[in-house]
Amino acid sequence: MAVESVNDLLLGDVIQFKTLNPHDNIVWTGKIAAFCNYDVARRFSDVDSFYQEVKRNYSSIQDKEVLNYLLLEVTQTDASIVTIVAAKEWIDPSTLEKVSSNTYTDIRIYNIDKNKAQDILSYIRTAYPNYNAEILA
C-alpha cells in the first residue's frame, strides 16, 4: 500500500522502506513503536554515524537534533525483535510502503490498583485470545 508522505505514518503501522544512506542496502520492515526526538533516538542507536552517511549525499538535510525519528520494531529471522531508529527524513519516499495498519482502542480504567488491572488484562486475554492487549503505564 503506497504512502503519500512519511508524515502520514501512524503509531502501530507496519512499514517497509529503504533509507537514503548509500551504504544501507537493507529493505527495512517493521512496526512503528514510537515517534521521538533526537535525545530519545540516540539512546537506542548510533544516530550520529548514520546521520553523517546520509548527510554526505544529501547536504541540505536538517541538523540531526531537529529531525523527526521513529522507533521501528523489526522481527529477526530467529523471531527476536530488535528496535531500530530511523529519522523520517532518512526514508527514501519512493520505497516507502505501508504493509498494514494497526487499529486499536484505548480502554481507561481509573482508580484501580496494579493487581486488579493485571486481573482485567488476564480476563481480556482469555476471553479474546486473538487480540493483543497490554497495560500502558
N, C-alpha and C positions, 0 to 999 in steps of 0.2 A: 504494500500500500504506500504510495508516494506521499511525501510530506512536503507541503508548500514551503514551510520555513522551520528552521530549528527552534524557533520561538513558539511553535505550535505544540511542542512536546509537553507531555503531562507526566506527573509522577505515576509510576507503575507501568508506563508504556514499555513494550519490548521493541527495541530498535536495532537496526543494523546499519553500519556505516564504515567508511574508511576515513582516516584523518588526512590532513594536509601535510603531515610530516613525510618527507620523501623517503625516509628510512623505515617507515612503519607500513609494511605491506599486508597487515592483518585486516581482515574484514571483521570488525567487532560486532558481536551480537550479545545483547543483554537487556536486563530490566533496569529502568531508571529508579534508583533507590532514593535519590535526593538531589536537590539543586543547592549549590553553596557558593561561597566566595573563595577567594584565594587563600585566606588564612586557614579555612577548614580543609580545602582541597590539598594543600601541601602536607597535611597530617597523614594523608592516605597514599601519597605518591610524590615522586620527584618531578613536580610540575615545572620546575625551573629549567631542567635539561630539555624536556620535551618542548617547552616554550621556545628555547633557543633554536632548536631544529626547525620549528615552524617559521620562526622569525627570519631565518636565513633566506627563505624563499618568498616570504610574504612580509616584507619590511613595513608595510602600512598597518600591520596588526597592532591593536592597542597594547598598552602595558599589561603585564600579567596580573598585576594587582587589581585591575578593573574588569577583567574578563569574567564571564559567567560560566561556572563549572557545573558539571553533573557527575554524580557518582553512579556508576553502572555496575550492577551485579552480573558477572559473567560466569556461566557454568562451564567448568573444565571437563575434559574427556573422562576424568576419574569421578565425575559427579560432584566434586568440591566446587564451592562458589568463592570467587575472588572479586574484590571490588577494584575497579579501575577508575581513573579520573580522566575526564576529557573536558576541555573548555568548549562551549558551544561554537566558538569562533574557530576551533581547530577542525571541526567536522566538515568534510567535503560535502557540500549540499547536493551535488549531483549523485552521490552514493547513498544518501540518507533514505531509509525506508522504515516505516512502522510495521513491525511484524504482527503485533497485536496490541490492543488497548486494554488496560486494566480498568475494570469498573468496580467500585467498592462503595459501601455505605458505612458511614461512621455511626456508631451507637455510643452514646454517652450515658453513663450511669453515675449520678452524683452521690456523694456521701456514702461511699462503700469502701470497706477495708480491702486490703490486698488478697486475703484468703477468700473472701466471698467473690471477689472479681475473678479469681482463678477458678472457683467453682462454676461460675456462669460461663466462663470460657470453655471449661471441660464439657459442660452441658451442650453448648453450641456445637462443639467439635463432634460430640457423639450423635446429636440429633441431625446434623448436617455434615456428614463426613466428606462430601465432595467440595466443600467450601473451605477456604483458608481463613482462619480467624486469629487475631493476635491482640494482646493488650498493649496499648501505647501509653507510655508514661509521660 
